[in-house]
Amino acid sequence: YNPNAWEKDSCDPNFTDISHKCRGTLVTCNIPENDNFGADKKPTSKSCWRVAFRFHQEECKKTNGFMIQVEEKNGLGAGQEIETEMAVQAGLKIFRTKEQDYDRFYREKNFYRVGERVNQWYESGCKNNDLEIIRL
């Protein structure tokens, strides 16, 4: 799921204010359920971005999926911090890559390292859902 592939709405006027109560659930979101979900029970173009993101996190969790999060030199963005909180609440595994050297970040071997860690997690039975940092 790529959250940047479509236009988003938000119940948070600032979109990424971590102190805003919304964590992507109908209980915490101020946008009405019929705007957040269509007849097919999937997010709509009127959905709060947090509800749509959380929906996909929970769908991912059902199939032993995981989230890959890229942290650049300057740290996580405000939206990424919210996504992390929601993933933890949903019990979704996070593999976070930490960029140490931008020029080296995109080298092919780094992506193999991510794949190796994911494979190790699957081989362990997907039991540890703690955040896992992968320094690249």
Residue pairs with C-beta under 8 A, 6 or more apart in sequence:
1 53
1 56
1 60
3 49
3 52
3 53
3 56
6 45
7 45
8 15
8 47
8 48
8 49
8 52
9 31
9 45
9 46
9 47
9 48
9 49
10 22
10 48
10 49
10 50
11 20
11 22
11 29
11 30
11 31
11 48
11 50
12 20
12 22
12 48
12 50
14 20
15 49
15 79
16 77
16 78
16 79
16 82
17 78
18 78
18 81
18 82
18 85
21 28
22 28
22 29
22 30
22 48
22 50
22 51
23 50
23 54
23 82
23 85
23 86
23 89
24 48
24 50
24 51
24 52
24 53
24 54
24 55
24 57
24 86
25 51
25 54
26 33
26 36
26 51
29 36
29 48
29 50
29 51
30 48
31 46
31 47
31 48
31 51
35 44
35 46
35 47
36 43
36 44
36 46
36 47
36 48
36 51
36 52
37 43
37 44
37 47
37 51
38 44
42 55
43 51
43 52
43 55
47 55
50 82
50 86
53 83
53 86
54 86
54 90
57 67
57 83
57 86
57 87
57 90
57 92
58 90
58 92
59 65
60 66
60 67
60 92
61 90
61 91
61 92
64 122
64 126
65 92
65 93
66 92
66 93
66 94
66 95
66 118
66 121
67 83
67 87
67 92
67 93
67 94
67 95
68 94
68 95
68 96
68 97
68 114
69 76
69 80
69 83
69 84
69 94
69 95
69 96
69 97
70 96
70 97
70 99
71 80
71 96
71 97
71 98
71 99
72 99
72 102
73 99
73 100
73 102
76 84
84 94
84 131
87 93
87 94
88 94
88 131
91 129
92 129
93 121
93 126
93 128
93 129
93 130
93 132
94 131
94 132
95 114
95 117
95 118
95 121
95 132
95 134
96 131
96 132
96 133
96 134
97 110
97 114
97 134
97 135
97 136
98 133
98 134
98 135
98 136
99 105
99 136
100 135
100 136
104 110
104 136
105 136
110 136
113 134
113 136
114 134
114 136
117 132
117 134
121 128
121 132
